[in-house]
Amino acid sequence: MTVPWRSRPDLFRIGLLLCATGAVSGQFQLEPLNSTVLQGSDARFNATVQGNWRVMTWTVGGLMVVNFPVTGNITSSSEQFSAKFCSSGDTSCVEFTIHNVTRSGDAGPVVCRVLGDYGSKTAHLYVQESGTVNVSGGNVTVVQDQQVEFQCVTSAWFPTPTVSWTRNGQAVSSSLYNTTSMANGDTFNSTSVLKFQAVGNATVECRATVLSLTSPQSSSVFLVVVPKPPDWTVLIAVVVSIGGFALLVLLIIGIIFCFKRREEKQPNYQDEMRRVRTHSQISGVNAAGQRQGQENAGYVPEDQTSVAPSELTDSGFPQSNGFKVYKVADANQAGNGYSGAHITVGESGVRKHRHVTIV
């Protein structure tokens, strides 16, 4: 592309104008370009201008709030806004202050304009709010090694706060707690739940913070851990096991003892034959005794009340008419005793037995 010679002076002038504008605009600076403050605090911005300038204006939320001439009186829309030189006698630096910042009225762009060829620059103001923090439930007393749970509630924060926990001043791992947040109008509420195994006494603290806070808001409770009672489970199990084993042994011994007693009482073939033989011998002796008995001389008929001396036998017992007395010898005579059986047969043929034993 070719440019006619006659147009070159115009291009030269345009280039000089652009360079001059860039040089002048580079001499105007606004700091900070982004500012985050807590609601109720002050926000400050510094404008540095090199060279001679006459008037500077500040605009917040689309409204001009301060008119600052190099010489003359400074005008402000309200006491909330003010401006001054950074240092006395130095006109190159101006400090602009917004007092008692509110999120609803002051957050947004802040524009500084220097009249003339300096132009304007824009910064952004962010306003945050801190709400409340509370660990619900108060102090907690638990048994050692029991799992304990704490709940922390934050209310009316903007933006969503960062919640953390400490135990005895030491940060708690984020894996032990879970935090959820929910919008409540133009602010946020959060709930954080902490769970861990209680080992010893501790001070548990919940902390909530936002970027503009110099120190976090916090709430703390005390954890009291009492020793757990002795565990009798193992001891009971051992005792029951030993008792059951002992009972089983005794039962087995009892069964064996009863079985042996039963075997001892049950006669075998030889014992049975021996018993039968003994019984037969005893029966034979009894039969012989009946056949070889002695006369019972002491027998007296039932209807006879007195006996004459002439009717007595040699043995001293009466002899009744009409009766026959048979003397039966007793095979069991021993020592000084005498035992006999007398058999009397009456006229009617009835046989009567009378046994007399004399010692």
Salt bridges, closest charged atoms under 4 A:
ASP10 OD1 - ARG13 NH1 2.92
ASP42 OD2 - ARG44 NH2 3.96
ASP42 OD2 - HIS99 ND1 3.56
GLU95 OE1 - LYS84 NZ 3.97
GLU129 OE2 - ARG103 NE 2.74
ASP145 OD2 - LYS228 NZ 3.19
GLU149 OE1 - LYS195 NZ 3.71
ASP186 OD2 - ARG103 NH2 3.23
GLU205 OE1 - ARG207 NE 2.91
ASP271 OD1 - ARG274 NH1 2.89
GLU272 OE2 - ARG275 NH2 2.58
GLU302 OE1 - LYS352 NZ 3.98
